[in-house]
Amino acid sequence: MKKVLSIVCLILVLATTVVSAAAKNVFAGNPKEEYYMVTFASGIEYWRGCFKGMQDAAKLFGVRAIYTGAPQADVNQEVTVLEQVIAKKPAGIAITCANPDGLRAPINKAIAAGIPVVTFDADSPNSNRYCYLGTSNYNAGAAAARYIAKLLGGQGEVAVSTVTGQLNHEERKSGFVDTLAKSFPNMKVVAVGNDNNDQTKAATVIAGFLQARPNLKGVFCTDALGGVGAAAAIREANAIGKVKIVSFDTDKGTLDLIKEGVISASIAQGTWSMGYWSMTFLYNIKHNLVKPVDGWRSKDINPLPGVVDTGTNVVTKSNVDAFYSK
């Protein structure tokens, strides 16, 4: 509890600083001071909310936010992109990690070069990053389990479509599976498949589940494209309403399918907050505005909380309109 209160207090202090600065216009900033957001599967809609938050904070500080990333969810591609960004010697980097271990070395390289790095959405916990900002993915998976159990009356066979090997998706899967096992003994996870964050592959995976498991009552998809692919498979099988889908995130395709009644619900993440606070933390580190002790750098003291949970909400047909991008 003390740790949680400390994190909340730090964010409140930073928030007060930011609001006061905005009122007084003390952040003159340097538009040539560049901060990068690095992602994987860089073209997906999900990252727009994250980068919008980063841009809003960068505008406040008078600096520049730049978006880049690997076109696919491929750790080797993302390592290459990150190495290219490090070579530019930016003021700071916010990165989401396609693989926690694969990104550890280049993240540590950036830190050693004096470039602040925070991770968001998908962490590399064993790296030297200053902070991870994102969803408690285990808790998000647990929330999905509780909601699908509510939909199914606490009984029936369900399946999971996920992105195997990616830490945030593995945690969502674990939260879902563990919660059903502990709290809903009449529900059983009968299949787990890898959709690799690909809509077409997800449709194939779910179609296979439906064929192999005729008693399947529900599907949890840990990624948005997986949910859209699952919807296509269930539509093709004439199983809309018979097989419930709980998906993840709030891209337009997912929201439209919720309105249509094909997807029952989706777990929404605080994407804007991830980007906004990533930029805010990076700026504070770069300009030494957070000083828990004098000389914290040489004393190996982290001035930031190690983890910040940006929270989730359950999107349903009753509240879906609130989640469309304005």
N, C-alpha and C positions, 0 to 999 in steps of 0.2 A: 504493500500500500504506500509506503514511504517513497519507493521508486516511482510509482505512478504519479504521486503528488509532485515529486521533483520535476518530472517531465512536463506535467501540466503547468507548473509554475514557470518553467523556462519558456514554454511557448507563450504564456501570457505576458511575460516580460518582453519577449521579442515582438509580440503583437503590439504592445503598448509603444515600444520604440518605433515600430514601423508607422503606426497611426500618427504619433507625435511628429515624426519626421515628415510625413506627408503634409501635415498641417503647416509646418514651419519651412518646408521645402529645403531641408538641410542636406539631402542626398543630391549633391550636384552631379555626381557620377561622371564617368568617362565613357562615351558611346563606343570607344575603341576597346574597352574592356569586355572580353567575350567569354561567355559561359555556354558550355555545350550540353545538350541533352542527347544521349546515345541510347538507341533502342535496337531491338531485333524485330523481324517482321514489320519493318518500319512504315509500311503503307497502310496498316490497319487503322480503322477509325478510333480505336480505343486510345491511342496515344495523343489524339488531338486535345482531349481534356487536360492531360498531363502537361503538354507543352503550352496550352493556353494559360494555365496557372503559372508556369515558369515565365512566360512573356509578361504577364501582369506584374509579377514581382520585379522583373528586370526593368520594366518601364518606371516603376516606383524608384528604383535605385539609379536610374539614368545610365544603365549598362545594356549590353546586347545579348540576347539569348538566341542560340543557333541550334537548329534541329538536324540530326543526322542519324544514320543507323544502318544495320544490315538488312537487306531486302527480305531475307528468310530467317526463320527461327533456327539459325545455325551458329553455333558457338565460334567456329573458326572464322566465319565471316565477321562476326561481331568483334572478335579479337583484332582482326585486321583494321576495322573501322576505328576502334579505340586507339590502336597504335598510331594511326594517322592523326587522330585528334591530339594525342599527347605530343606529337611532333610539332604541333602548332603553338604549344605552350600557352594554353588558355588560362583564364583566371580561375576556372573551376569546371568540374564535370559532374553531371548527374547521370547515372547509368542504371538501366535495368538489365539484369543478367540472364542470358539464355541458358547458362550453366554456371552454377556457383563456383566450382573448382576451376573451370576453364578460364574464367575472367579474373581469378585471384592474382595471378602474376602481373598482368598489365595494370590492374588497379594499384597494386603495391608499387609498381614502377612509377606511376603518376604521383603517388603520395611521396615517394622518395625524391622526386623531382620538384617537390614543393607545390604541386597542383592539388588543391582540395578535391576530394571525391566523396560523394554520397551516393548510395544506391536507393532506388525506389521501385516499388511494385514487385520486383524479384531480386532477392538479396544474394550477396556473396559473403556470408557471415564470417568466414575464416580469413577474409582479406583484411587489409588495414583501413578500409573505408571508415569515414568518421561516423556515419549514421545510416540507418535504413529507415525509409519512410514508406509505409504501405499498409496494406491490409494484413491483419492477422489471418493468414490463409487457412490455418487449421480451424479457427473459429468460424470463418466464412463457410467452410465445408460442413461444419456442425450445424450452422443455420440452415443450409440447404437440406440437410438430413431431416431436421425437425419439420421443415415446411413440406417436404415430400411425404413425410410420415403423416402429417395432418391431412394432406390431399387424399392419401390412400387408407385413412382410418387405422394407421398403425400396423398394416399387414400387407404382405405381397412381395413378389420378386422385383428387384430393381437392378440396374446396371450403371456403370460409370464409363464415360468417354473422357479421356484426359490427354495430357501431353507428357509422355513418359520421360523421366530423367530431368525435367525442369522443376526446380525446387518448389516454386509457388504452387504449381499444379499438383505435385506430389503431396504437399501439405493439405491442399483442399480435398484431395482424394482421401487422405488419412483421416481428416476431421469428419468427413461424411461417413466413411466405413466404420470408424470407431464409435461414433454417436449412435448409429443404427444398432451396432452390436451391443452397446451398453444399455441403451434406453428403449429400444424397440425390438424385442426378441422375436416377434412374429414377422419381422421383415428380414430379407436376406439379399445380400449382394451376390448375384449369380454370375456376373461377367464384368470384366474390366478391359477396355480397349484403348489403343493409342491412336488418336486422330491427328497428332502432330500439328495442331492448330491449323488444320486444312478442312475447309467445308466439304469438299468432294470426298475426301477420305473419311470424314466423320459420317457422311451419309452411307458409305459402304460399310463402315463398322457397325452402325446402328441397324442397318438392314440385315446384317449377319446375326446380330443379337435377336432380332424379331423372328428370324427364321429358326434359330436354334432354341429359342426360349419362348414358346407360344403362350406361356403364362406371365410373361413380362408385363409389369404394371407401371413402371416408372424408369426414367433415365435422368441421371445427373451429368451435365456437361460442364467441365471445369473451365472451358474457354468459349467465347462468344461464337466463333466460327463453328465450333463443335455443336453448339445449340442450334444454329441455323441448318447445319447438315442433318442433325437429328430430326428436325422438323420436316425436312424434305423426305427423309426415309419414312417417317410415320405417316405423312400425307400419301406417299406412294402406296403404303400398305393399308390405306383406309382405316388407320388406327387413331385418328385425331379424337381426343377425349378418352379413348380407351387406354392409351399409354401417356402418362403425364411426363412433361419435360420441365426440369428446373435447370436453367442455364446460368451463365455468368456474364456480367457487364451490361452496358447500355448502348451498344451501337444501334443505329436506326433499324437495321434488319431484325434484330432481336425484339426491339420495342414494337415494331409493326406486327410481328408474329404473336406477341402477347396480346395486343389489341384484337387480333383476329381469333385468339383463343387456341392457337396451335401450341405455343409455349405457355405453360401455366405461370411461371415466375422466373425471375432472374435476380442474381445477387449483384447489387450495384456497389462499386467501390468509389472511394473519395479521390477520383483522379485529379481534379483541379487542385485539391489540397496537397497531393503528392508533389506536383510541379511547383506550386507556390512556395511551399516550405522548403523544398530542395534548394530552390534559388535563394531563398532567404538565409538558409543555413550556410550555403556556399559563400555568399557575400559576407556574412558575419565572420567566417573563418578567414577569408581572404584579407579582410580589413582589420582582423584582430579585435573585433567588437565584443566578443564573448571571452572573458578572461576569468576563469574560476580561480586561478592562481597566477602570479607573475611567472613568466617563463615556462608556461605549460607545455610548449612544444619540446623543449629540451628535457623536461621531466617526464615525458611520455604520459601525459594526462589528456584525456579526451574532453574537450569543453562542451561537447554535445551529448544528448542522450543517445545511447546505442541503438534504440529502436523507438519509433513513433508509429502508433497504430492510427491510421487515417479512417478507419471505420467502414461499415457496410449498411445497406438497406435492402429490404426485399421488395422488388418491383413486381406488381401484379396488375391485373386489368383495372383495378380501382384507382391506382395512383400513377399509371404509366405515363400519362400526359405530362407530368411534372419533370420527367427525365429526358425529354427531347431537347436537343441542343437549340438554344435560342439564337 
